[in-house]
Amino acid sequence: MQGKYLYEYAVLRIVPRVEREEFINVGVLVSCKKEGFLKAKISMDVNKVKALDPDADIALFDKYLESLNQICIGNDNGSPIALQDATSRFRWLTANRSSMIQTSQPHGGFSEDLEATLEELFCLFVS
């Protein structure tokens, strides 16, 4: 990929107890309509999650995050969302919801290297 690409990103969050509205950043989603690009980089710090909720079901969070990643990739795992184009999948993933897996509002920017931008955003918001 060469040139400047308009992209959108959202920070992926785990909200162990939705009623408390506390969250841990666990990943970043980056989307570029022009390139049909949608990727996630995810890493859950179990200690941080357990600090917010000692009874958190880590296996369930792992399952949810893997499902989200499969939708990002576009793998046909029985989800009709995974079959949509990358931009539609990004819109679905970033829809406002009250659940244990949430995203920030989408933000935009320009990138010459979408993969490098994904890494930079991950380091900035998650690492």
Backbone as CSV, one residue per row, in Angstrom:
resi,resn,N_x,N_y,N_z,CA_x,CA_y,CA_z,C_x,C_y,C_z
1,MET,0.840,-1.172,0.000,0.000,0.000,0.000,0.886,1.236,0.000
2,GLN,0.642,2.111,-0.936,1.427,3.335,-1.025,0.491,4.517,-1.121
3,GLY,0.944,5.667,-0.650,0.138,6.873,-0.681,-0.506,7.126,0.665
4,LYS,-1.330,8.157,0.701,-2.041,8.487,1.944,-3.433,7.896,1.889
5,TYR,-3.787,7.223,2.965,-5.079,6.577,3.064,-5.876,7.193,4.199
6,LEU,-7.114,7.549,3.913,-8.034,7.972,4.950,-8.481,6.710,5.684
7,TYR,-8.337,6.700,7.000,-8.733,5.526,7.764,-9.558,5.958,8.966
8,GLU,-10.233,4.983,9.546,-10.934,5.172,10.805,-10.432,4.126,11.777
9,TYR,-10.463,4.478,13.046,-10.090,3.506,14.066,-11.005,3.644,15.263
10,ALA,-11.079,2.571,16.037,-11.799,2.582,17.315,-11.009,1.728,18.293
11,VAL,-11.064,2.117,19.543,-10.405,1.370,20.610,-11.398,0.340,21.140
12,LEU,-10.942,-0.883,21.252,-11.756,-1.990,21.738,-11.597,-2.094,23.250
13,ARG,-12.724,-2.266,23.937,-12.710,-2.257,25.406,-13.461,-3.457,25.973
14,ILE,-12.986,-3.917,27.121,-13.730,-4.877,27.922,-14.327,-4.111,29.096
15,VAL,-15.608,-4.339,29.328,-16.331,-3.710,30.430,-16.845,-4.856,31.311
16,PRO,-16.037,-5.280,32.285,-16.405,-6.474,33.052,-17.753,-6.373,33.762
17,ARG,-18.052,-5.198,34.271,-19.341,-4.977,34.947,-19.962,-3.733,34.330
18,VAL,-20.855,-3.953,33.384,-21.419,-2.859,32.592,-22.032,-1.778,33.468
19,GLU,-22.654,-2.170,34.558,-23.321,-1.186,35.421,-22.340,-0.214,36.071
20,ARG,-21.056,-0.598,36.157,-20.053,0.291,36.753,-19.384,1.187,35.713
21,GLU,-19.528,0.866,34.440,-18.977,1.653,33.330,-17.461,1.807,33.379
22,GLU,-16.773,0.860,33.997,-15.307,0.859,34.012,-14.836,-0.070,32.896
23,PHE,-13.747,0.304,32.258,-13.293,-0.523,31.138,-11.782,-0.616,31.074
24,ILE,-11.341,-1.622,30.344,-9.929,-1.854,30.048,-9.785,-1.849,28.522
25,ASN,-8.859,-1.060,27.995,-8.575,-1.104,26.560,-7.857,-2.412,26.239
26,VAL,-8.390,-3.150,25.262,-7.799,-4.447,24.909,-7.437,-4.565,23.432
27,GLY,-7.731,-3.550,22.649,-7.405,-3.668,21.238,-7.756,-2.427,20.456
28,VAL,-7.442,-2.495,19.171,-7.722,-1.411,18.236,-8.239,-2.026,16.943
29,LEU,-9.235,-1.381,16.359,-9.752,-1.739,15.042,-9.369,-0.618,14.083
30,VAL,-8.852,-0.964,12.916,-8.524,0.034,11.894,-9.221,-0.372,10.600
31,SER,-9.865,0.612,9.968,-10.613,0.380,8.740,-10.255,1.440,7.701
32,CYS,-10.110,1.009,6.465,-9.891,1.931,5.346,-10.802,1.489,4.198
33,LYS,-11.817,2.281,3.945,-12.805,1.931,2.906,-12.148,1.750,1.543
34,LYS,-11.274,2.685,1.165,-10.643,2.650,-0.156,-9.897,1.344,-0.401
35,GLU,-9.260,0.810,0.626,-8.475,-0.419,0.496,-9.247,-1.672,0.897
36,GLY,-10.478,-1.508,1.367,-11.224,-2.657,1.870,-10.511,-3.293,3.049
37,PHE,-9.862,-2.452,3.846,-8.992,-2.891,4.938,-9.759,-2.852,6.245
38,LEU,-9.723,-3.940,6.985,-10.250,-3.973,8.350,-9.433,-4.986,9.127
39,LYS,-8.740,-4.501,10.149,-7.930,-5.382,10.990,-8.080,-4.972,12.436
40,ALA,-7.880,-5.978,13.292,-7.883,-5.753,14.728,-6.571,-6.252,15.294
41,LYS,-6.103,-5.581,16.300,-4.987,-6.082,17.112,-5.519,-6.100,18.533
42,ILE,-5.462,-7.276,19.157,-6.104,-7.482,20.453,-5.136,-8.154,21.411
43,SER,-5.131,-7.675,22.646,-4.375,-8.317,23.722,-5.031,-7.955,25.044
44,MET,-5.516,-8.973,25.736,-6.205,-8.744,27.002,-5.242,-8.966,28.163
45,ASP,-5.119,-7.958,29.024,-4.332,-8.083,30.244,-5.266,-8.612,31.335
46,VAL,-5.162,-9.901,31.611,-6.049,-10.562,32.560,-5.976,-9.911,33.937
47,ASN,-4.798,-9.498,34.356,-4.660,-8.869,35.675,-5.464,-7.577,35.774
48,LYS,-5.480,-6.794,34.716,-6.263,-5.557,34.717,-7.757,-5.856,34.781
49,VAL,-8.185,-6.853,34.015,-9.600,-7.221,34.034,-9.994,-7.697,35.428
50,LYS,-9.167,-8.549,36.017,-9.454,-9.084,37.355,-9.414,-7.985,38.424
51,ALA,-8.638,-6.921,38.179,-8.611,-5.805,39.135,-9.961,-5.094,39.177
52,LEU,-10.646,-5.040,38.028,-11.976,-4.424,37.994,-13.059,-5.382,38.465
53,ASP,-12.859,-6.672,38.190,-13.858,-7.668,38.586,-13.159,-8.997,38.843
54,PRO,-12.884,-9.301,40.098,-12.188,-10.543,40.433,-12.917,-11.803,39.950
55,ASP,-14.215,-11.696,39.729,-15.002,-12.849,39.272,-15.209,-12.860,37.758
56,ALA,-14.514,-12.004,37.027,-14.688,-11.921,35.575,-14.427,-13.272,34.921
57,ASP,-15.255,-13.600,33.936,-15.136,-14.859,33.194,-14.173,-14.645,32.022
58,ILE,-12.901,-14.884,32.247,-11.853,-14.631,31.241,-12.068,-15.489,29.996
59,ALA,-12.481,-16.736,30.179,-12.726,-17.619,29.027,-13.831,-17.048,28.138
60,LEU,-14.858,-16.469,28.752,-15.939,-15.860,27.981,-15.419,-14.653,27.201
61,PHE,-14.615,-13.817,27.848,-14.037,-12.669,27.148,-13.168,-13.125,25.978
62,ASP,-12.361,-14.161,26.191,-11.541,-14.707,25.101,-12.415,-15.127,23.924
63,LYS,-13.524,-15.774,24.221,-14.436,-16.246,23.178,-15.042,-15.061,22.418
64,TYR,-15.486,-14.045,23.160,-16.056,-12.851,22.532,-15.030,-12.141,21.653
65,LEU,-13.812,-12.007,22.170,-12.768,-11.317,21.399,-12.399,-12.098,20.148
66,GLU,-12.372,-13.407,20.237,-12.080,-14.226,19.048,-13.203,-14.100,18.023
67,SER,-14.435,-14.071,18.474,-15.561,-13.875,17.550,-15.451,-12.531,16.843
68,LEU,-15.115,-11.507,17.602,-14.928,-10.180,17.024,-13.816,-10.201,15.978
69,ASN,-12.721,-10.862,16.300,-11.611,-10.947,15.360,-12.023,-11.687,14.084
70,GLN,-12.807,-12.741,14.214,-13.264,-13.492,13.045,-14.166,-12.637,12.161
71,ILE,-14.981,-11.805,12.766,-15.814,-10.877,11.994,-14.921,-9.880,11.276
72,CYS,-13.901,-9.377,11.973,-12.948,-8.440,11.360,-12.308,-9.054,10.118
73,ILE,-11.848,-10.273,10.261,-11.174,-10.971,9.159,-12.141,-11.263,8.026
74,GLY,-13.412,-11.435,8.376,-14.416,-11.775,7.368,-14.576,-13.270,7.199
75,ASN,-14.152,-14.049,8.203,-14.310,-15.507,8.136,-15.782,-15.873,8.236
76,ASP,-16.212,-16.740,7.352,-17.594,-17.210,7.355,-17.743,-18.269,8.444
77,ASN,-18.086,-17.795,9.636,-18.246,-18.699,10.765,-19.706,-18.783,11.187
78,GLY,-20.587,-18.592,10.224,-22.007,-18.642,10.513,-22.608,-17.282,10.831
79,SER,-21.778,-16.238,10.906,-22.280,-14.901,11.192,-22.538,-14.157,9.882
80,PRO,-23.754,-13.690,9.672,-24.026,-12.927,8.446,-23.227,-11.627,8.393
81,ILE,-22.838,-11.103,9.553,-22.040,-9.874,9.583,-20.678,-10.117,8.945
82,ALA,-20.084,-11.278,9.182,-18.752,-11.582,8.644,-18.740,-11.593,7.124
83,LEU,-19.902,-11.734,6.506,-19.983,-11.797,5.047,-20.116,-10.418,4.404
84,GLN,-20.303,-9.382,5.214,-20.435,-8.025,4.688,-19.065,-7.482,4.277
85,ASP,-19.055,-6.359,3.545,-17.777,-5.747,3.177,-17.114,-5.166,4.430
86,ALA,-15.834,-4.844,4.312,-15.042,-4.396,5.466,-15.642,-3.173,6.146
87,THR,-16.116,-2.208,5.376,-16.675,-0.992,5.961,-17.946,-1.301,6.750
88,SER,-18.792,-2.155,6.220,-20.018,-2.529,6.929,-19.695,-3.282,8.219
89,ARG,-18.692,-4.153,8.166,-18.282,-4.871,9.377,-17.756,-3.892,10.429
90,PHE,-16.960,-2.909,9.996,-16.452,-1.902,10.936,-17.608,-1.146,11.576
91,ARG,-18.593,-0.742,10.786,-19.748,-0.013,11.319,-20.501,-0.872,12.334
92,TRP,-20.667,-2.153,12.036,-21.373,-3.042,12.965,-20.564,-3.197,14.257
93,LEU,-19.257,-3.394,14.121,-18.408,-3.600,15.302,-18.361,-2.368,16.202
94,THR,-18.477,-1.185,15.610,-18.369,0.052,16.396,-19.721,0.647,16.772
95,ALA,-20.793,-0.066,16.502,-22.123,0.420,16.887,-22.192,0.561,18.409
96,ASN,-22.853,1.602,18.851,-22.988,1.864,20.279,-23.821,0.753,20.918
97,ARG,-23.269,0.146,21.968,-23.996,-0.912,22.662,-23.605,-0.938,24.125
98,SER,-24.493,-1.488,24.914,-24.233,-1.668,26.340,-23.979,-3.149,26.564
99,SER,-22.725,-3.529,26.445,-22.354,-4.930,26.616,-20.944,-4.991,27.203
100,MET,-20.464,-6.186,27.432,-19.141,-6.365,28.030,-18.009,-6.074,27.044
101,ILE,-18.297,-6.076,25.749,-17.320,-5.701,24.726,-17.861,-4.455,24.039
102,GLN,-17.096,-3.375,24.102,-17.514,-2.106,23.512,-16.348,-1.494,22.756
103,THR,-16.640,-0.463,21.969,-15.584,0.306,21.306,-15.772,1.780,21.629
104,SER,-14.690,2.507,21.445,-14.794,3.960,21.504,-15.559,4.423,20.274
105,GLN,-15.875,5.699,20.234,-16.412,6.266,19.012,-15.310,6.191,17.937
106,PRO,-15.669,5.986,16.682,-14.643,5.971,15.631,-13.986,7.344,15.482
107,HIS,-12.703,7.307,15.184,-11.912,8.507,14.922,-11.234,8.310,13.574
108,GLY,-10.831,9.390,12.945,-10.229,9.292,11.624,-8.818,9.835,11.581
109,GLY,-8.161,9.527,10.485,-6.817,10.022,10.267,-6.334,9.647,8.879
110,PHE,-5.097,9.995,8.589,-4.465,9.634,7.330,-3.227,8.807,7.623
111,SER,-2.987,7.831,6.773,-1.863,6.919,6.972,-1.221,6.592,5.639
112,GLU,0.090,6.445,5.659,0.803,5.952,4.487,0.989,4.443,4.573
113,ASP,0.829,3.883,5.778,1.008,2.455,6.000,-0.005,2.016,7.053
114,LEU,-1.078,1.378,6.607,-2.169,1.016,7.505,-1.739,0.005,8.567
115,GLU,-0.890,-0.943,8.200,-0.396,-1.927,9.175,0.417,-1.229,10.274
116,ALA,1.287,-0.300,9.870,2.093,0.438,10.843,1.202,1.305,11.730
117,THR,0.160,1.885,11.145,-0.774,2.702,11.915,-1.500,1.852,12.950
118,LEU,-1.906,0.648,12.579,-2.535,-0.268,13.522,-1.610,-0.525,14.710
119,GLU,-0.343,-0.789,14.431,0.637,-1.025,15.490,0.818,0.202,16.388
120,GLU,0.932,1.369,15.758,1.122,2.611,16.518,-0.064,2.884,17.442
121,LEU,-1.272,2.724,16.908,-2.471,2.959,17.711,-2.570,1.941,18.861
122,PHE,-2.210,0.702,18.581,-2.232,-0.316,19.612,-1.265,0.050,20.744
123,CYS,-0.073,0.463,20.366,0.920,0.872,21.384,0.433,2.078,22.179
124,LEU,-0.211,3.007,21.519,-0.687,4.217,22.166,-1.829,3.947,23.151
125,PHE,-2.780,3.105,22.751,-3.995,2.941,23.550,-4.052,1.676,24.393
126,VAL,-3.261,0.664,24.069,-3.395,-0.620,24.765,-2.133,-1.020,25.518
127,SER,-0.999,-0.934,24.875,0.259,-1.404,25.508,0.671,-0.541,26.665
